[in-house]
Amino acid sequence: MPPAPIAARPAPATAGERLLGLGAYRPRRTVDNDEVCAPLEDVDPDWVVARSGIRTRRFAGVDETVVAMSTAAAGDALTAAGLTASALDAVLVATMSPDSASPQVSTRVAAELGTTAPAFDLGAACSGFCYGLEVAASLIRGGTARHVLVVGVERMSDLLDPRDRGTAFLFGDGAGAVVVGPADEPGIGPVAWGSDGGQADLIVHAPTWQEAARGLGDGVVPGLRMQGPAVFRWASTQIAPLAEKALAAAGVGVDDLDAFVPHQANNRITDGIVRALALPDGVAVARDVVDTGNTSAASVPLAMHALLTGGEVRAGDLALVCGFGAGLTYAAQVLTLPPVAPSSAPREG
């Protein structure tokens, strides 16, 4: 007897997907370069600015957990989208700094929001938010979901060795969230993405927690270790061609853009990409790294939010976004910028 046929997946009743609302959360505590440089040898605040462009960053307090920050940003994104959590069909949290391996951050965020929608974490480091956008768009495009929450959240301060002169001053904490939903016209372009695991050793967490627990770390604090010059060379040469692929896939050119929102890794890297793409002067370039540092998976939504609330761009404008980082992972898309919550400012504790 032949097996029973499987019912066809419902066809999506939409021509495309777009970002319907954006929210952000920045921790209360601002940490300046004087503070982060204090335990570092031969590193002063002016050197940090010259090297990275970073002047301050936010470090989360005990109560500002990855779940709490995600929930706050998600609530504002839902408000901006004019929706409640009951409308969500999936919750996706991109992070490289979860507070535990189990339970996942996403399931607890879903519970805090009041939904039992499917929830899962995504680990792609600084590319995590852009990866999440493509997963969300694919879920909607395939008819599995209609509204998907995508959160990028990090407590990078938990992963830092404050004595490591290569990373201690670079990173910060925070969360950004968007609701992705159906649209009459596409608002998220095709993704250009990939990975280069052959260079995974450029950014590592060492010693691992397990090695440290077994006393194998020689007293070294577990933390991010980065081969900074190699990462800089890789990002400076590889991300502009990736961005060009995303532009070509979306059928637009740099003259069509209103904004460029790269992962907020380093102002010098951003400068190099801007030059390589020959972006027109009228394109707003996100520089959130100056005040927020590198927030990994949270950096792209936080930077979008800063541009929108700062009045440099408006909802409906066209932006090129890209993420790149540990793994190595990378992704870029062209998208239509979403509205933000009426509060107009990122929520702070």
C-alpha positions in Angstrom: 0.0 0.0 0.0 1.6 3.3 -1.0 2.2 5.8 1.8 -0.4 8.5 2.4 0.5 11.8 0.6 1.7 14.7 2.7 -0.5 17.7 2.5 1.2 20.6 0.7 2.5 23.5 2.8 0.1 26.5 2.6 1.3 29.1 0.1 2.3 32.4 1.7 -0.3 35.1 1.0 2.3 37.9 0.7 4.6 39.2 -2.0 7.4 39.8 0.4 8.7 40.4 3.9 9.8 43.5 5.8 10.8 44.9 9.2 7.6 46.1 10.8 9.0 47.5 14.0 12.3 48.1 15.8 13.2 48.4 19.5 16.4 48.8 21.5 17.8 48.5 25.0 21.0 50.0 26.2 22.3 49.2 29.8 22.3 52.0 32.4 26.0 52.1 33.1 28.3 54.0 30.7 32.0 53.0 30.8 34.5 55.4 29.5 38.0 54.7 28.1 39.7 55.8 31.4 38.0 53.0 33.2 38.7 50.2 30.8 42.3 51.3 30.3 43.1 51.3 34.0 44.0 47.6 34.2 45.8 47.5 30.8 49.5 48.0 30.3 50.6 50.5 27.6 47.0 51.4 26.6 45.6 54.9 27.1 42.2 56.4 26.2 43.6 58.4 23.2 45.1 55.2 21.8 41.7 53.5 22.0 40.0 56.3 20.1 42.7 56.3 17.5 42.6 52.5 17.1 38.9 52.0 17.2 36.9 55.2 17.4 35.3 54.0 20.6 34.9 56.6 23.4 32.4 54.8 25.7 30.4 51.6 25.9 27.6 50.2 28.1 28.1 47.4 30.6 25.0 45.6 31.9 24.2 45.4 35.6 23.3 42.3 37.5 19.6 42.8 36.7 20.2 43.6 33.0 20.3 40.0 31.9 20.3 38.8 28.3 16.6 37.8 28.9 15.7 41.2 30.5 17.4 43.3 27.8 15.9 41.1 25.0 12.4 41.4 26.5 12.6 45.2 26.8 13.8 45.6 23.2 11.2 43.1 21.9 8.4 44.9 23.7 9.3 48.2 22.0 9.6 46.4 18.6 6.1 45.0 19.0 4.8 48.4 20.0 6.4 50.0 16.9 4.8 47.3 14.7 1.4 47.8 16.3 1.3 44.1 17.4 1.1 42.1 20.6 3.1 39.0 21.4 0.0 36.9 20.5 0.8 37.6 16.9 4.2 36.0 16.9 4.7 32.7 15.2 8.4 32.4 16.1 10.9 34.0 18.4 14.6 34.0 17.4 17.4 35.3 19.6 20.9 35.8 18.1 23.6 35.9 20.7 27.1 34.6 21.5 26.9 35.4 25.2 23.9 33.4 26.6 23.8 33.2 30.3 23.5 29.4 30.1 23.6 26.6 27.6 20.2 25.5 28.8 17.5 26.8 28.9 17.9 28.9 25.8 17.5 32.6 26.0 14.7 32.6 23.4 12.3 30.4 25.2 12.5 32.6 28.3 12.1 35.8 26.3 9.0 34.2 24.7 7.6 33.4 28.1 8.3 36.9 29.4 6.4 38.3 26.4 3.5 36.0 27.0 3.8 33.7 23.9 4.2 30.0 23.4 5.5 30.4 19.9 8.4 28.3 18.8 11.6 29.8 20.0 15.3 29.1 19.4 18.7 30.7 19.7 21.1 31.3 16.8 24.8 31.5 17.2 26.6 33.4 14.4 28.5 36.0 16.6 28.5 39.4 15.0 26.6 38.2 12.0 23.9 36.8 14.1 21.3 39.5 13.6 21.7 39.5 9.8 21.6 35.7 9.8 18.4 35.9 11.8 16.7 38.2 9.3 17.2 35.7 6.6 15.9 32.9 8.7 12.8 35.0 9.6 12.2 36.0 6.0 12.5 32.3 4.9 10.0 31.2 7.5 7.5 33.7 6.3 8.3 33.1 2.6 7.8 29.4 3.1 4.4 29.7 4.8 5.6 28.5 8.2 5.2 31.8 10.0 3.6 35.2 9.5 5.3 37.3 12.2 8.8 36.5 13.5 10.6 38.3 16.3 14.4 38.6 15.8 16.5 39.8 18.7 20.2 40.5 18.7 21.5 40.6 22.3 24.8 40.5 24.1 26.5 40.8 27.5 29.9 40.9 26.0 31.3 42.1 29.3 30.8 38.6 30.6 33.2 37.3 28.0 36.0 39.8 28.5 39.3 39.5 30.3 39.7 43.0 31.6 43.5 42.6 31.3 43.5 41.6 27.6 44.8 44.7 25.7 43.5 43.3 22.4 39.8 43.1 23.4 39.0 44.6 26.8 38.2 48.1 25.3 36.3 47.0 22.3 33.1 45.4 23.5 29.8 46.5 25.1 26.4 45.2 26.0 22.9 45.8 24.7 19.9 44.4 22.7 18.0 45.3 19.6 14.9 43.6 18.2 12.7 43.7 15.1 9.4 42.2 14.1 9.6 40.7 10.6 6.2 40.2 8.8 4.5 40.1 5.5 4.4 43.0 3.0 2.8 43.8 -0.3 6.3 44.6 -1.6 9.6 43.0 -0.6 11.4 45.0 2.2 14.3 42.6 2.8 16.6 41.8 -0.1 18.3 38.5 -0.9 21.1 37.7 1.5 24.8 37.5 0.6 26.4 35.3 3.3 28.9 32.7 4.1 31.5 31.5 6.5 35.3 30.9 6.7 35.9 28.3 9.4 39.5 28.0 8.2 40.2 31.3 10.0 38.2 30.5 13.1 41.3 30.9 15.2 41.3 34.6 14.6 38.6 35.2 17.3 38.4 32.6 20.0 37.2 32.2 23.6 40.3 30.9 25.5 40.8 29.2 27.8 37.4 27.5 27.5 35.2 27.4 30.6 35.9 23.7 30.9 39.7 24.2 30.7 39.5 26.9 33.3 37.5 24.7 35.6 40.1 21.9 35.3 42.9 24.3 36.0 44.3 24.1 32.5 44.3 27.8 31.8 47.5 28.7 33.8 45.5 31.2 35.8 44.4 33.1 32.7 40.9 34.6 32.9 38.6 33.0 30.2 37.9 35.6 27.6 37.8 36.6 24.0 41.2 36.6 22.3 41.5 38.2 18.9 44.3 38.5 16.3 43.4 42.1 15.7 45.6 43.0 12.7 44.5 39.8 10.9 40.8 40.5 11.6 41.2 44.1 10.5 42.8 43.0 7.2 40.1 40.3 6.6 37.2 42.7 7.2 38.8 45.5 5.3 39.2 43.4 2.1 36.3 41.0 2.2 33.2 42.9 3.4 33.0 45.5 0.6 32.7 42.7 -2.1 30.1 41.0 0.1 28.1 44.3 0.3 28.4 44.6 -3.5 26.9 41.1 -3.9 24.0 42.1 -1.7 23.4 45.3 -3.6 23.4 43.4 -6.9 21.1 40.7 -5.6 18.6 43.4 -4.5 18.9 45.2 -7.9 20.0 48.5 -6.4 23.2 50.6 -6.4 24.9 52.8 -3.9 23.1 55.8 -5.3 19.8 54.3 -4.2 20.8 54.0 -0.6 19.8 56.2 2.2 21.9 54.5 4.9 24.8 52.1 5.4 24.6 50.1 8.7 27.7 47.9 9.1 28.5 45.8 12.1 29.9 48.2 14.6 33.3 46.6 15.0 35.7 49.5 14.4 35.4 52.9 12.9 38.5 52.3 10.8 37.0 49.2 9.2 33.8 51.2 8.5 35.9 53.9 6.9 37.6 51.4 4.6 34.3 49.8 3.5 32.8 53.2 2.8 35.7 54.1 0.6 35.7 50.8 -1.2 32.0 51.1 -2.0 32.4 54.7 -3.0 29.3 55.6 -1.0 27.8 59.0 -1.9 28.1 61.8 0.7 24.3 61.7 1.2 24.3 58.2 2.5 24.1 58.1 6.4 26.7 55.9 7.8 26.1 54.3 11.2 28.8 55.2 13.8 27.1 53.8 16.9 30.4 52.1 17.8 31.7 55.5 19.2 29.3 55.5 22.1 28.3 51.8 22.3 31.4 49.8 21.4 31.2 46.5 19.6 28.0 44.8 20.8 28.3 41.8 18.4 24.9 40.4 17.4 23.2 43.5 18.9 25.2 46.0 16.9 23.3 46.3 13.7 19.8 46.8 15.2 21.2 49.2 17.8 23.0 51.2 15.1 19.8 51.3 13.0 17.9 52.5 16.0 20.5 55.2 16.6 20.2 56.5 13.0 16.4 56.5 13.1 16.0 58.2 16.5 18.8 60.6 15.7 16.8 61.9 12.7 19.5 60.9 10.2 17.1 58.6 8.4 13.4 57.8 8.4 11.3 54.7 8.4 10.9 53.6 4.8 14.4 54.6 3.8 16.6 52.1 2.0 19.6 50.7 4.0 22.5 48.3 3.3 23.3 46.3 6.5 26.1 43.8 7.0 27.5 41.7 9.8 30.8 40.0 10.1 32.8 38.4 12.9 33.9 35.3 14.9 33.5 32.0 13.1 34.3 33.6 10.7 30.8 34.5 9.6 29.5 37.2 7.3 26.2 38.4 5.8 24.7 41.4 4.1 21.2 42.5 2.9 19.5 45.6 1.6 16.3 46.4 3.6 13.7 49.0 4.1 14.1 50.7 7.5 11.3 50.1 10.0 9.4 52.4 12.4 10.6 52.7 16.0 8.6 52.8 19.2 6.9 56.1 20.0 9.3 56.7 22.9 11.9 57.6 20.2 14.8 56.7 22.5 16.4 53.4 23.2 15.0 52.0 26.5 17.4 52.1 29.4 17.2 50.5 32.7 
